[in-house]
Amino acid sequence: MALPLGIVMLGLVSVYVAAFGPRVFTGPLAGALLAGFVLSAVLMIVGGLVDSIPVGDRPVPWNVVIGVGDVLLAAVVTLSAVRSALVDGDTASWIFAAAMLAGGTSMAWFGVQTARDSRHVDLKATPSSRRLVAIAALVAVSFGIGAFVATSV
């Protein structure tokens, strides 16, 4: 799933920059956050295409590349939400930032577990049906919470 996600992320950035032009770079932090998002997308694509990449004399496995991309994406999304809350300062922005902090922490934890190839993530090509049901439930609950926050805040 990393390859399609990375492609979609690059597509979103391209559309965003094409639609708003140079105005998206309102300052160094905005540029850094956008660059971090693009780097995360590139890492996802590379990790989805190759088994490993050489860094010096040592091969870095695909799961480490994707895990680093997940952690970077979590940091960018969380910092972007906190930046918006600091700029706007209203209650809704802070609630959104808190929700993004919780989601970003979860995504970063998942990225670290993916990079470590830990028992908490299943990197096999065919995960068990129990794991698939758990993932589907997690996606449904996450979508529900996101829809609630988006419509209530």
Phi and psi in radians as a Rosetta constraint file:
Dihedral C 1 N 2 CA 2 C 2 CIRCULARHARMONIC -1.175 0.35
Dihedral N 2 CA 2 C 2 N 3 CIRCULARHARMONIC -0.693 0.35
Dihedral C 2 N 3 CA 3 C 3 CIRCULARHARMONIC -1.092 0.35
Dihedral N 3 CA 3 C 3 N 4 CIRCULARHARMONIC -0.910 0.35
Dihedral C 3 N 4 CA 4 C 4 CIRCULARHARMONIC -1.097 0.35
Dihedral N 4 CA 4 C 4 N 5 CIRCULARHARMONIC -0.648 0.35
Dihedral C 4 N 5 CA 5 C 5 CIRCULARHARMONIC -1.090 0.35
Dihedral N 5 CA 5 C 5 N 6 CIRCULARHARMONIC -0.784 0.35
Dihedral C 5 N 6 CA 6 C 6 CIRCULARHARMONIC -1.079 0.35
Dihedral N 6 CA 6 C 6 N 7 CIRCULARHARMONIC -0.708 0.35
Dihedral C 6 N 7 CA 7 C 7 CIRCULARHARMONIC -1.132 0.35
Dihedral N 7 CA 7 C 7 N 8 CIRCULARHARMONIC -0.774 0.35
Dihedral C 7 N 8 CA 8 C 8 CIRCULARHARMONIC -1.091 0.35
Dihedral N 8 CA 8 C 8 N 9 CIRCULARHARMONIC -0.729 0.35
Dihedral C 8 N 9 CA 9 C 9 CIRCULARHARMONIC -1.070 0.35
Dihedral N 9 CA 9 C 9 N 10 CIRCULARHARMONIC -0.778 0.35
Dihedral C 9 N 10 CA 10 C 10 CIRCULARHARMONIC -1.119 0.35
Dihedral N 10 CA 10 C 10 N 11 CIRCULARHARMONIC -0.655 0.35
Dihedral C 10 N 11 CA 11 C 11 CIRCULARHARMONIC -1.098 0.35
Dihedral N 11 CA 11 C 11 N 12 CIRCULARHARMONIC -0.741 0.35
Dihedral C 11 N 12 CA 12 C 12 CIRCULARHARMONIC -1.103 0.35
Dihedral N 12 CA 12 C 12 N 13 CIRCULARHARMONIC -0.747 0.35
Dihedral C 12 N 13 CA 13 C 13 CIRCULARHARMONIC -1.114 0.35
Dihedral N 13 CA 13 C 13 N 14 CIRCULARHARMONIC -0.729 0.35
Dihedral C 13 N 14 CA 14 C 14 CIRCULARHARMONIC -1.081 0.35
Dihedral N 14 CA 14 C 14 N 15 CIRCULARHARMONIC -0.799 0.35
Dihedral C 14 N 15 CA 15 C 15 CIRCULARHARMONIC -1.117 0.35
Dihedral N 15 CA 15 C 15 N 16 CIRCULARHARMONIC -0.739 0.35
Dihedral C 15 N 16 CA 16 C 16 CIRCULARHARMONIC -1.057 0.35
Dihedral N 16 CA 16 C 16 N 17 CIRCULARHARMONIC -0.851 0.35
Dihedral C 16 N 17 CA 17 C 17 CIRCULARHARMONIC -1.187 0.35
Dihedral N 17 CA 17 C 17 N 18 CIRCULARHARMONIC -0.690 0.35
Dihedral C 17 N 18 CA 18 C 18 CIRCULARHARMONIC -1.143 0.35
Dihedral N 18 CA 18 C 18 N 19 CIRCULARHARMONIC -0.656 0.35
Dihedral C 18 N 19 CA 19 C 19 CIRCULARHARMONIC -1.289 0.35
Dihedral N 19 CA 19 C 19 N 20 CIRCULARHARMONIC -0.679 0.35
Dihedral C 19 N 20 CA 20 C 20 CIRCULARHARMONIC -1.891 0.35
Dihedral N 20 CA 20 C 20 N 21 CIRCULARHARMONIC -0.196 0.35
Dihedral C 20 N 21 CA 21 C 21 CIRCULARHARMONIC 1.130 0.35
Dihedral N 21 CA 21 C 21 N 22 CIRCULARHARMONIC -2.637 0.35
Dihedral C 21 N 22 CA 22 C 22 CIRCULARHARMONIC -1.145 0.35
Dihedral N 22 CA 22 C 22 N 23 CIRCULARHARMONIC -0.226 0.35
Dihedral C 22 N 23 CA 23 C 23 CIRCULARHARMONIC -1.115 0.35
Dihedral N 23 CA 23 C 23 N 24 CIRCULARHARMONIC -0.329 0.35
Dihedral C 23 N 24 CA 24 C 24 CIRCULARHARMONIC -1.203 0.35
Dihedral N 24 CA 24 C 24 N 25 CIRCULARHARMONIC -0.365 0.35
Dihedral C 24 N 25 CA 25 C 25 CIRCULARHARMONIC -1.670 0.35
Dihedral N 25 CA 25 C 25 N 26 CIRCULARHARMONIC 1.268 0.35
Dihedral C 25 N 26 CA 26 C 26 CIRCULARHARMONIC -1.323 0.35
Dihedral N 26 CA 26 C 26 N 27 CIRCULARHARMONIC -0.198 0.35
Dihedral C 26 N 27 CA 27 C 27 CIRCULARHARMONIC -3.128 0.35
Dihedral N 27 CA 27 C 27 N 28 CIRCULARHARMONIC 3.094 0.35
Dihedral C 27 N 28 CA 28 C 28 CIRCULARHARMONIC -1.087 0.35
Dihedral N 28 CA 28 C 28 N 29 CIRCULARHARMONIC -0.618 0.35
Dihedral C 28 N 29 CA 29 C 29 CIRCULARHARMONIC -1.186 0.35
Dihedral N 29 CA 29 C 29 N 30 CIRCULARHARMONIC -0.713 0.35
Dihedral C 29 N 30 CA 30 C 30 CIRCULARHARMONIC -1.097 0.35
Dihedral N 30 CA 30 C 30 N 31 CIRCULARHARMONIC -0.732 0.35
Dihedral C 30 N 31 CA 31 C 31 CIRCULARHARMONIC -1.121 0.35
Dihedral N 31 CA 31 C 31 N 32 CIRCULARHARMONIC -0.702 0.35
Dihedral C 31 N 32 CA 32 C 32 CIRCULARHARMONIC -1.156 0.35
Dihedral N 32 CA 32 C 32 N 33 CIRCULARHARMONIC -0.710 0.35
Dihedral C 32 N 33 CA 33 C 33 CIRCULARHARMONIC -1.146 0.35
Dihedral N 33 CA 33 C 33 N 34 CIRCULARHARMONIC -0.720 0.35
Dihedral C 33 N 34 CA 34 C 34 CIRCULARHARMONIC -1.154 0.35
Dihedral N 34 CA 34 C 34 N 35 CIRCULARHARMONIC -0.714 0.35
Dihedral C 34 N 35 CA 35 C 35 CIRCULARHARMONIC -1.115 0.35
Dihedral N 35 CA 35 C 35 N 36 CIRCULARHARMONIC -0.681 0.35
Dihedral C 35 N 36 CA 36 C 36 CIRCULARHARMONIC -1.113 0.35
Dihedral N 36 CA 36 C 36 N 37 CIRCULARHARMONIC -0.677 0.35
Dihedral C 36 N 37 CA 37 C 37 CIRCULARHARMONIC -1.122 0.35
Dihedral N 37 CA 37 C 37 N 38 CIRCULARHARMONIC -0.762 0.35
Dihedral C 37 N 38 CA 38 C 38 CIRCULARHARMONIC -1.139 0.35
Dihedral N 38 CA 38 C 38 N 39 CIRCULARHARMONIC -0.759 0.35
Dihedral C 38 N 39 CA 39 C 39 CIRCULARHARMONIC -1.070 0.35
Dihedral N 39 CA 39 C 39 N 40 CIRCULARHARMONIC -0.707 0.35
Dihedral C 39 N 40 CA 40 C 40 CIRCULARHARMONIC -1.069 0.35
Dihedral N 40 CA 40 C 40 N 41 CIRCULARHARMONIC -0.751 0.35
Dihedral C 40 N 41 CA 41 C 41 CIRCULARHARMONIC -1.098 0.35
Dihedral N 41 CA 41 C 41 N 42 CIRCULARHARMONIC -0.738 0.35
Dihedral C 41 N 42 CA 42 C 42 CIRCULARHARMONIC -1.115 0.35
Dihedral N 42 CA 42 C 42 N 43 CIRCULARHARMONIC -0.727 0.35
Dihedral C 42 N 43 CA 43 C 43 CIRCULARHARMONIC -1.090 0.35
Dihedral N 43 CA 43 C 43 N 44 CIRCULARHARMONIC -0.699 0.35
Dihedral C 43 N 44 CA 44 C 44 CIRCULARHARMONIC -1.097 0.35
Dihedral N 44 CA 44 C 44 N 45 CIRCULARHARMONIC -0.759 0.35
Dihedral C 44 N 45 CA 45 C 45 CIRCULARHARMONIC -1.136 0.35
Dihedral N 45 CA 45 C 45 N 46 CIRCULARHARMONIC -0.833 0.35
Dihedral C 45 N 46 CA 46 C 46 CIRCULARHARMONIC -1.078 0.35
Dihedral N 46 CA 46 C 46 N 47 CIRCULARHARMONIC -0.791 0.35
Dihedral C 46 N 47 CA 47 C 47 CIRCULARHARMONIC -1.111 0.35
Dihedral N 47 CA 47 C 47 N 48 CIRCULARHARMONIC -0.502 0.35
Dihedral C 47 N 48 CA 48 C 48 CIRCULARHARMONIC -1.395 0.35
Dihedral N 48 CA 48 C 48 N 49 CIRCULARHARMONIC -0.294 0.35
Dihedral C 48 N 49 CA 49 C 49 CIRCULARHARMONIC -1.736 0.35
Dihedral N 49 CA 49 C 49 N 50 CIRCULARHARMONIC -0.533 0.35
Dihedral C 49 N 50 CA 50 C 50 CIRCULARHARMONIC -2.123 0.35
Dihedral N 50 CA 50 C 50 N 51 CIRCULARHARMONIC 2.788 0.35
Dihedral C 50 N 51 CA 51 C 51 CIRCULARHARMONIC -1.384 0.35
Dihedral N 51 CA 51 C 51 N 52 CIRCULARHARMONIC -0.582 0.35
Dihedral C 51 N 52 CA 52 C 52 CIRCULARHARMONIC -2.825 0.35
Dihedral N 52 CA 52 C 52 N 53 CIRCULARHARMONIC 2.794 0.35
Dihedral C 52 N 53 CA 53 C 53 CIRCULARHARMONIC -2.168 0.35
Dihedral N 53 CA 53 C 53 N 54 CIRCULARHARMONIC 2.437 0.35
Dihedral C 53 N 54 CA 54 C 54 CIRCULARHARMONIC -1.381 0.35
Dihedral N 54 CA 54 C 54 N 55 CIRCULARHARMONIC 2.264 0.35
Dihedral C 54 N 55 CA 55 C 55 CIRCULARHARMONIC -2.161 0.35
Dihedral N 55 CA 55 C 55 N 56 CIRCULARHARMONIC 1.777 0.35
Dihedral C 55 N 56 CA 56 C 56 CIRCULARHARMONIC 1.201 0.35
Dihedral N 56 CA 56 C 56 N 57 CIRCULARHARMONIC -2.245 0.35
Dihedral C 56 N 57 CA 57 C 57 CIRCULARHARMONIC -1.603 0.35
Dihedral N 57 CA 57 C 57 N 58 CIRCULARHARMONIC -0.020 0.35
Dihedral C 57 N 58 CA 58 C 58 CIRCULARHARMONIC -2.005 0.35
Dihedral N 58 CA 58 C 58 N 59 CIRCULARHARMONIC 2.283 0.35
Dihedral C 58 N 59 CA 59 C 59 CIRCULARHARMONIC -1.399 0.35
Dihedral N 59 CA 59 C 59 N 60 CIRCULARHARMONIC 2.354 0.35
Dihedral C 59 N 60 CA 60 C 60 CIRCULARHARMONIC -1.781 0.35
Dihedral N 60 CA 60 C 60 N 61 CIRCULARHARMONIC 2.070 0.35
Dihedral C 60 N 61 CA 61 C 61 CIRCULARHARMONIC -1.127 0.35
Dihedral N 61 CA 61 C 61 N 62 CIRCULARHARMONIC 2.771 0.35
Dihedral C 61 N 62 CA 62 C 62 CIRCULARHARMONIC -1.015 0.35
Dihedral N 62 CA 62 C 62 N 63 CIRCULARHARMONIC -0.654 0.35
Dihedral C 62 N 63 CA 63 C 63 CIRCULARHARMONIC -1.175 0.35
Dihedral N 63 CA 63 C 63 N 64 CIRCULARHARMONIC -0.518 0.35
Dihedral C 63 N 64 CA 64 C 64 CIRCULARHARMONIC -1.217 0.35
Dihedral N 64 CA 64 C 64 N 65 CIRCULARHARMONIC -0.720 0.35
Dihedral C 64 N 65 CA 65 C 65 CIRCULARHARMONIC -1.072 0.35
Dihedral N 65 CA 65 C 65 N 66 CIRCULARHARMONIC -0.820 0.35
Dihedral C 65 N 66 CA 66 C 66 CIRCULARHARMONIC -1.187 0.35
Dihedral N 66 CA 66 C 66 N 67 CIRCULARHARMONIC -0.689 0.35
Dihedral C 66 N 67 CA 67 C 67 CIRCULARHARMONIC -1.055 0.35
Dihedral N 67 CA 67 C 67 N 68 CIRCULARHARMONIC -0.745 0.35
Dihedral C 67 N 68 CA 68 C 68 CIRCULARHARMONIC -1.123 0.35
Dihedral N 68 CA 68 C 68 N 69 CIRCULARHARMONIC -0.687 0.35
Dihedral C 68 N 69 CA 69 C 69 CIRCULARHARMONIC -1.079 0.35
Dihedral N 69 CA 69 C 69 N 70 CIRCULARHARMONIC -0.704 0.35
Dihedral C 69 N 70 CA 70 C 70 CIRCULARHARMONIC -1.105 0.35
Dihedral N 70 CA 70 C 70 N 71 CIRCULARHARMONIC -0.792 0.35
Dihedral C 70 N 71 CA 71 C 71 CIRCULARHARMONIC -1.114 0.35
Dihedral N 71 CA 71 C 71 N 72 CIRCULARHARMONIC -0.732 0.35
Dihedral C 71 N 72 CA 72 C 72 CIRCULARHARMONIC -1.119 0.35
Dihedral N 72 CA 72 C 72 N 73 CIRCULARHARMONIC -0.755 0.35
Dihedral C 72 N 73 CA 73 C 73 CIRCULARHARMONIC -1.072 0.35
Dihedral N 73 CA 73 C 73 N 74 CIRCULARHARMONIC -0.742 0.35
Dihedral C 73 N 74 CA 74 C 74 CIRCULARHARMONIC -1.064 0.35
Dihedral N 74 CA 74 C 74 N 75 CIRCULARHARMONIC -0.756 0.35
Dihedral C 74 N 75 CA 75 C 75 CIRCULARHARMONIC -1.130 0.35
Dihedral N 75 CA 75 C 75 N 76 CIRCULARHARMONIC -0.755 0.35
Dihedral C 75 N 76 CA 76 C 76 CIRCULARHARMONIC -1.124 0.35
Dihedral N 76 CA 76 C 76 N 77 CIRCULARHARMONIC -0.829 0.35
Dihedral C 76 N 77 CA 77 C 77 CIRCULARHARMONIC -1.122 0.35
Dihedral N 77 CA 77 C 77 N 78 CIRCULARHARMONIC -0.754 0.35
Dihedral C 77 N 78 CA 78 C 78 CIRCULARHARMONIC -1.168 0.35
Dihedral N 78 CA 78 C 78 N 79 CIRCULARHARMONIC -0.809 0.35
Dihedral C 78 N 79 CA 79 C 79 CIRCULARHARMONIC -1.107 0.35
Dihedral N 79 CA 79 C 79 N 80 CIRCULARHARMONIC -0.622 0.35
Dihedral C 79 N 80 CA 80 C 80 CIRCULARHARMONIC -1.114 0.35
Dihedral N 80 CA 80 C 80 N 81 CIRCULARHARMONIC -0.753 0.35
Dihedral C 80 N 81 CA 81 C 81 CIRCULARHARMONIC -1.167 0.35
Dihedral N 81 CA 81 C 81 N 82 CIRCULARHARMONIC -0.706 0.35
Dihedral C 81 N 82 CA 82 C 82 CIRCULARHARMONIC -1.171 0.35
Dihedral N 82 CA 82 C 82 N 83 CIRCULARHARMONIC -0.696 0.35
Dihedral C 82 N 83 CA 83 C 83 CIRCULARHARMONIC -1.037 0.35
Dihedral N 83 CA 83 C 83 N 84 CIRCULARHARMONIC -0.781 0.35
Dihedral C 83 N 84 CA 84 C 84 CIRCULARHARMONIC -1.085 0.35
Dihedral N 84 CA 84 C 84 N 85 CIRCULARHARMONIC -0.701 0.35
Dihedral C 84 N 85 CA 85 C 85 CIRCULARHARMONIC -1.154 0.35
Dihedral N 85 CA 85 C 85 N 86 CIRCULARHARMONIC -0.681 0.35
Dihedral C 85 N 86 CA 86 C 86 CIRCULARHARMONIC -1.163 0.35
Dihedral N 86 CA 86 C 86 N 87 CIRCULARHARMONIC -0.647 0.35
Dihedral C 86 N 87 CA 87 C 87 CIRCULARHARMONIC -1.277 0.35
Dihedral N 87 CA 87 C 87 N 88 CIRCULARHARMONIC -0.851 0.35
Dihedral C 87 N 88 CA 88 C 88 CIRCULARHARMONIC -1.340 0.35
Dihedral N 88 CA 88 C 88 N 89 CIRCULARHARMONIC -0.823 0.35
Dihedral C 88 N 89 CA 89 C 89 CIRCULARHARMONIC 1.334 0.35
Dihedral N 89 CA 89 C 89 N 90 CIRCULARHARMONIC 0.023 0.35
Dihedral C 89 N 90 CA 90 C 90 CIRCULARHARMONIC -1.503 0.35
Dihedral N 90 CA 90 C 90 N 91 CIRCULARHARMONIC 2.908 0.35
Dihedral C 90 N 91 CA 91 C 91 CIRCULARHARMONIC -1.094 0.35
Dihedral N 91 CA 91 C 91 N 92 CIRCULARHARMONIC -0.730 0.35
Dihedral C 91 N 92 CA 92 C 92 CIRCULARHARMONIC -1.067 0.35
Dihedral N 92 CA 92 C 92 N 93 CIRCULARHARMONIC -0.694 0.35
Dihedral C 92 N 93 CA 93 C 93 CIRCULARHARMONIC -1.134 0.35
Dihedral N 93 CA 93 C 93 N 94 CIRCULARHARMONIC -0.671 0.35
Dihedral C 93 N 94 CA 94 C 94 CIRCULARHARMONIC -1.238 0.35
Dihedral N 94 CA 94 C 94 N 95 CIRCULARHARMONIC -0.623 0.35
Dihedral C 94 N 95 CA 95 C 95 CIRCULARHARMONIC -1.140 0.35
Dihedral N 95 CA 95 C 95 N 96 CIRCULARHARMONIC -0.757 0.35
Dihedral C 95 N 96 CA 96 C 96 CIRCULARHARMONIC -1.088 0.35
Dihedral N 96 CA 96 C 96 N 97 CIRCULARHARMONIC -0.743 0.35
Dihedral C 96 N 97 CA 97 C 97 CIRCULARHARMONIC -1.088 0.35
Dihedral N 97 CA 97 C 97 N 98 CIRCULARHARMONIC -0.690 0.35
Dihedral C 97 N 98 CA 98 C 98 CIRCULARHARMONIC -1.135 0.35
Dihedral N 98 CA 98 C 98 N 99 CIRCULARHARMONIC -0.710 0.35
Dihedral C 98 N 99 CA 99 C 99 CIRCULARHARMONIC -1.130 0.35
Dihedral N 99 CA 99 C 99 N 100 CIRCULARHARMONIC -0.720 0.35
Dihedral C 99 N 100 CA 100 C 100 CIRCULARHARMONIC -1.196 0.35
Dihedral N 100 CA 100 C 100 N 101 CIRCULARHARMONIC -0.574 0.35
Dihedral C 100 N 101 CA 101 C 101 CIRCULARHARMONIC -1.118 0.35
Dihedral N 101 CA 101 C 101 N 102 CIRCULARHARMONIC -0.748 0.35
Dihedral C 101 N 102 CA 102 C 102 CIRCULARHARMONIC -1.130 0.35
Dihedral N 102 CA 102 C 102 N 103 CIRCULARHARMONIC -0.805 0.35
Dihedral C 102 N 103 CA 103 C 103 CIRCULARHARMONIC -1.160 0.35
Dihedral N 103 CA 103 C 103 N 104 CIRCULARHARMONIC -0.700 0.35
Dihedral C 103 N 104 CA 104 C 104 CIRCULARHARMONIC -1.143 0.35
Dihedral N 104 CA 104 C 104 N 105 CIRCULARHARMONIC -0.667 0.35
Dihedral C 104 N 105 CA 105 C 105 CIRCULARHARMONIC -1.105 0.35
Dihedral N 105 CA 105 C 105 N 106 CIRCULARHARMONIC -0.745 0.35
Dihedral C 105 N 106 CA 106 C 106 CIRCULARHARMONIC -1.106 0.35
Dihedral N 106 CA 106 C 106 N 107 CIRCULARHARMONIC -0.759 0.35
Dihedral C 106 N 107 CA 107 C 107 CIRCULARHARMONIC -1.152 0.35
Dihedral N 107 CA 107 C 107 N 108 CIRCULARHARMONIC -0.691 0.35
Dihedral C 107 N 108 CA 108 C 108 CIRCULARHARMONIC -1.137 0.35
Dihedral N 108 CA 108 C 108 N 109 CIRCULARHARMONIC -0.720 0.35
Dihedral C 108 N 109 CA 109 C 109 CIRCULARHARMONIC -1.056 0.35
Dihedral N 109 CA 109 C 109 N 110 CIRCULARHARMONIC -0.766 0.35
Dihedral C 109 N 110 CA 110 C 110 CIRCULARHARMONIC -1.095 0.35
Dihedral N 110 CA 110 C 110 N 111 CIRCULARHARMONIC -0.703 0.35
Dihedral C 110 N 111 CA 111 C 111 CIRCULARHARMONIC -1.093 0.35
Dihedral N 111 CA 111 C 111 N 112 CIRCULARHARMONIC -0.739 0.35
Dihedral C 111 N 112 CA 112 C 112 CIRCULARHARMONIC -1.137 0.35
Dihedral N 112 CA 112 C 112 N 113 CIRCULARHARMONIC -0.726 0.35
Dihedral C 112 N 113 CA 113 C 113 CIRCULARHARMONIC -1.147 0.35
Dihedral N 113 CA 113 C 113 N 114 CIRCULARHARMONIC -0.637 0.35
Dihedral C 113 N 114 CA 114 C 114 CIRCULARHARMONIC -1.153 0.35
Dihedral N 114 CA 114 C 114 N 115 CIRCULARHARMONIC -0.781 0.35
Dihedral C 114 N 115 CA 115 C 115 CIRCULARHARMONIC -1.077 0.35
Dihedral N 115 CA 115 C 115 N 116 CIRCULARHARMONIC -0.648 0.35
Dihedral C 115 N 116 CA 116 C 116 CIRCULARHARMONIC -1.414 0.35
Dihedral N 116 CA 116 C 116 N 117 CIRCULARHARMONIC -0.200 0.35
Dihedral C 116 N 117 CA 117 C 117 CIRCULARHARMONIC 0.965 0.35
Dihedral N 117 CA 117 C 117 N 118 CIRCULARHARMONIC 0.845 0.35
Dihedral C 117 N 118 CA 118 C 118 CIRCULARHARMONIC -1.396 0.35
Dihedral N 118 CA 118 C 118 N 119 CIRCULARHARMONIC 3.001 0.35
Dihedral C 118 N 119 CA 119 C 119 CIRCULARHARMONIC -1.212 0.35
Dihedral N 119 CA 119 C 119 N 120 CIRCULARHARMONIC -0.248 0.35
Dihedral C 119 N 120 CA 120 C 120 CIRCULARHARMONIC -1.356 0.35
Dihedral N 120 CA 120 C 120 N 121 CIRCULARHARMONIC -0.267 0.35
Dihedral C 120 N 121 CA 121 C 121 CIRCULARHARMONIC -2.153 0.35
Dihedral N 121 CA 121 C 121 N 122 CIRCULARHARMONIC 2.580 0.35
Dihedral C 121 N 122 CA 122 C 122 CIRCULARHARMONIC -1.899 0.35
Dihedral N 122 CA 122 C 122 N 123 CIRCULARHARMONIC 1.794 0.35
Dihedral C 122 N 123 CA 123 C 123 CIRCULARHARMONIC -1.623 0.35
Dihedral N 123 CA 123 C 123 N 124 CIRCULARHARMONIC 0.193 0.35
Dihedral C 123 N 124 CA 124 C 124 CIRCULARHARMONIC -1.248 0.35
Dihedral N 124 CA 124 C 124 N 125 CIRCULARHARMONIC 2.693 0.35
Dihedral C 124 N 125 CA 125 C 125 CIRCULARHARMONIC -1.148 0.35
Dihedral N 125 CA 125 C 125 N 126 CIRCULARHARMONIC -0.561 0.35
Dihedral C 125 N 126 CA 126 C 126 CIRCULARHARMONIC -2.151 0.35
Dihedral N 126 CA 126 C 126 N 127 CIRCULARHARMONIC 1.614 0.35
Dihedral C 126 N 127 CA 127 C 127 CIRCULARHARMONIC -1.205 0.35
Dihedral N 127 CA 127 C 127 N 128 CIRCULARHARMONIC 2.784 0.35
Dihedral C 127 N 128 CA 128 C 128 CIRCULARHARMONIC -1.168 0.35
Dihedral N 128 CA 128 C 128 N 129 CIRCULARHARMONIC 2.741 0.35
Dihedral C 128 N 129 CA 129 C 129 CIRCULARHARMONIC -1.143 0.35
Dihedral N 129 CA 129 C 129 N 130 CIRCULARHARMONIC -0.560 0.35
Dihedral C 129 N 130 CA 130 C 130 CIRCULARHARMONIC -1.100 0.35
Dihedral N 130 CA 130 C 130 N 131 CIRCULARHARMONIC -0.725 0.35
Dihedral C 130 N 131 CA 131 C 131 CIRCULARHARMONIC -1.173 0.35
Dihedral N 131 CA 131 C 131 N 132 CIRCULARHARMONIC -0.690 0.35
Dihedral C 131 N 132 CA 132 C 132 CIRCULARHARMONIC -1.104 0.35
Dihedral N 132 CA 132 C 132 N 133 CIRCULARHARMONIC -0.702 0.35
Dihedral C 132 N 133 CA 133 C 133 CIRCULARHARMONIC -1.135 0.35
Dihedral N 133 CA 133 C 133 N 134 CIRCULARHARMONIC -0.724 0.35
Dihedral C 133 N 134 CA 134 C 134 CIRCULARHARMONIC -1.120 0.35
Dihedral N 134 CA 134 C 134 N 135 CIRCULARHARMONIC -0.714 0.35
Dihedral C 134 N 135 CA 135 C 135 CIRCULARHARMONIC -1.148 0.35
Dihedral N 135 CA 135 C 135 N 136 CIRCULARHARMONIC -0.758 0.35
Dihedral C 135 N 136 CA 136 C 136 CIRCULARHARMONIC -1.077 0.35
Dihedral N 136 CA 136 C 136 N 137 CIRCULARHARMONIC -0.714 0.35
Dihedral C 136 N 137 CA 137 C 137 CIRCULARHARMONIC -1.136 0.35
Dihedral N 137 CA 137 C 137 N 138 CIRCULARHARMONIC -0.732 0.35
Dihedral C 137 N 138 CA 138 C 138 CIRCULARHARMONIC -1.093 0.35
Dihedral N 138 CA 138 C 138 N 139 CIRCULARHARMONIC -0.737 0.35
Dihedral C 138 N 139 CA 139 C 139 CIRCULARHARMONIC -1.102 0.35
Dihedral N 139 CA 139 C 139 N 140 CIRCULARHARMONIC -0.766 0.35
Dihedral C 139 N 140 CA 140 C 140 CIRCULARHARMONIC -1.095 0.35
Dihedral N 140 CA 140 C 140 N 141 CIRCULARHARMONIC -0.790 0.35
Dihedral C 140 N 141 CA 141 C 141 CIRCULARHARMONIC -1.142 0.35
Dihedral N 141 CA 141 C 141 N 142 CIRCULARHARMONIC -0.745 0.35
Dihedral C 141 N 142 CA 142 C 142 CIRCULARHARMONIC -1.086 0.35
Dihedral N 142 CA 142 C 142 N 143 CIRCULARHARMONIC -0.748 0.35
Dihedral C 142 N 143 CA 143 C 143 CIRCULARHARMONIC -1.098 0.35
Dihedral N 143 CA 143 C 143 N 144 CIRCULARHARMONIC -0.751 0.35
Dihedral C 143 N 144 CA 144 C 144 CIRCULARHARMONIC -1.077 0.35
Dihedral N 144 CA 144 C 144 N 145 CIRCULARHARMONIC -0.774 0.35
Dihedral C 144 N 145 CA 145 C 145 CIRCULARHARMONIC -1.131 0.35
Dihedral N 145 CA 145 C 145 N 146 CIRCULARHARMONIC -0.738 0.35
Dihedral C 145 N 146 CA 146 C 146 CIRCULARHARMONIC -1.098 0.35
Dihedral N 146 CA 146 C 146 N 147 CIRCULARHARMONIC -0.746 0.35
Dihedral C 146 N 147 CA 147 C 147 CIRCULARHARMONIC -1.127 0.35
Dihedral N 147 CA 147 C 147 N 148 CIRCULARHARMONIC -0.703 0.35
Dihedral C 147 N 148 CA 148 C 148 CIRCULARHARMONIC -1.095 0.35
Dihedral N 148 CA 148 C 148 N 149 CIRCULARHARMONIC -0.813 0.35
Dihedral C 148 N 149 CA 149 C 149 CIRCULARHARMONIC -1.127 0.35
Dihedral N 149 CA 149 C 149 N 150 CIRCULARHARMONIC -0.722 0.35
Dihedral C 149 N 150 CA 150 C 150 CIRCULARHARMONIC -1.165 0.35
Dihedral N 150 CA 150 C 150 N 151 CIRCULARHARMONIC -0.633 0.35
Dihedral C 150 N 151 CA 151 C 151 CIRCULARHARMONIC -1.561 0.35
Dihedral N 151 CA 151 C 151 N 152 CIRCULARHARMONIC -0.372 0.35
Dihedral C 151 N 152 CA 152 C 152 CIRCULARHARMONIC -1.670 0.35
Dihedral N 152 CA 152 C 152 N 153 CIRCULARHARMONIC -0.448 0.35
